[in-house]
Amino acid sequence: MPRVLQHKSGAVEGFTQRYHINRLVYYEAFHYVNNAIARETQIKKWRREKRVALIEATNPAGEDLASDWGKPTGMRKGKPLRQR
C-alpha cells in the first residue's frame, strides 16, 4: 500500500509522475515476493492487448481500486463500544 500511495501523490519520479498515471486498475496479491516479481515479469512481456484484456476481465470500468487507500476509516479512538 505505501508504494501505491507514493505513486498517487506523485512522490516517485519516473514514468508515473511524468505521465500523471495515478490510478490502480489491477493488482494481484502474493504471499512471497519472488512470486510477485515473476508474475510482473510475465505480464510485462505480454502485448498491450493482452494486458488490457486482463484488466477489463476484472475491472471493466477501469475504476481506481485504490481511491480510498490511505484515507481515514472514520473509526475513533477511545473507549470500546461495549464494556464486558
C-alpha positions as CSV (number, residue, x, y, z in Angstrom):
1,M,0.0,0.0,0.0
2,P,2.7,2.6,0.7
3,R,4.1,2.3,-2.8
4,V,0.7,2.9,-4.3
5,L,0.2,6.0,-2.2
6,Q,3.6,7.3,-3.2
7,H,2.6,7.0,-6.9
8,K,-0.8,8.6,-6.3
9,S,0.8,11.6,-4.6
10,G,3.4,12.0,-7.3
11,A,6.3,11.4,-4.9
12,V,8.0,8.8,-7.1
13,E,9.9,10.2,-10.1
14,G,9.7,8.4,-13.3
15,F,7.1,7.2,-15.8
16,T,4.0,7.5,-13.4
17,Q,5.0,11.0,-12.4
18,R,5.9,12.2,-15.9
19,Y,2.6,11.0,-17.4
20,H,0.4,11.6,-14.4
21,I,-0.6,8.0,-14.0
22,N,-2.1,7.6,-10.6
23,R,-5.0,5.1,-10.8
24,L,-4.6,1.5,-9.8
25,V,-6.8,-0.6,-12.1
26,Y,-5.4,-4.1,-11.5
27,Y,-3.4,-5.9,-8.9
28,E,-2.7,-9.3,-7.6
29,A,-1.7,-10.3,-4.1
30,F,1.1,-12.7,-3.4
31,H,2.5,-14.2,-0.2
32,Y,6.0,-14.4,-1.5
33,V,7.8,-11.5,-3.2
34,N,9.6,-13.8,-5.7
35,N,6.2,-15.0,-7.0
36,A,5.1,-11.4,-7.4
37,I,8.2,-10.4,-9.3
38,A,7.9,-13.5,-11.6
39,R,4.2,-12.6,-12.3
40,E,5.1,-8.9,-13.0
41,T,7.9,-10.0,-15.4
42,Q,5.5,-12.4,-17.2
43,I,2.8,-9.7,-17.6
44,K,5.4,-7.1,-18.8
45,K,6.3,-9.4,-21.7
46,W,2.7,-9.5,-22.9
47,R,1.4,-7.4,-25.8
48,R,-0.7,-4.4,-24.7
49,E,-3.9,-6.0,-25.9
50,K,-3.5,-9.0,-23.6
51,R,-2.7,-6.7,-20.6
52,V,-5.8,-4.6,-21.3
53,A,-7.9,-7.8,-21.6
54,L,-6.6,-8.9,-18.2
55,I,-7.7,-5.6,-16.7
56,E,-11.0,-5.5,-18.4
57,A,-11.8,-9.0,-17.2
58,T,-11.8,-7.9,-13.6
59,N,-12.3,-4.1,-13.7
60,P,-14.3,-3.4,-16.9
61,A,-15.0,0.3,-15.9
62,G,-11.3,1.0,-15.2
63,E,-12.1,2.3,-11.7
64,D,-9.4,3.3,-9.4
65,L,-9.1,0.3,-7.0
66,A,-7.1,2.4,-4.5
67,S,-9.2,5.5,-4.5
68,D,-9.9,5.1,-0.7
69,W,-6.5,3.8,0.3
70,G,-4.8,5.9,2.9
71,K,-7.9,7.8,3.9
72,P,-9.2,7.8,7.5
73,T,-11.7,5.0,8.2
74,G,-13.9,7.0,10.4
75,M,-13.1,4.8,13.4
76,R,-12.4,6.8,16.5
77,K,-10.0,6.1,19.3
78,G,-11.3,5.8,22.9
79,K,-13.4,3.5,24.9
80,P,-14.8,0.3,23.4
81,L,-18.4,0.4,22.3
82,R,-19.4,-2.3,24.9
83,Q,-18.0,-2.9,28.3
84,R,-17.8,-6.6,29.4
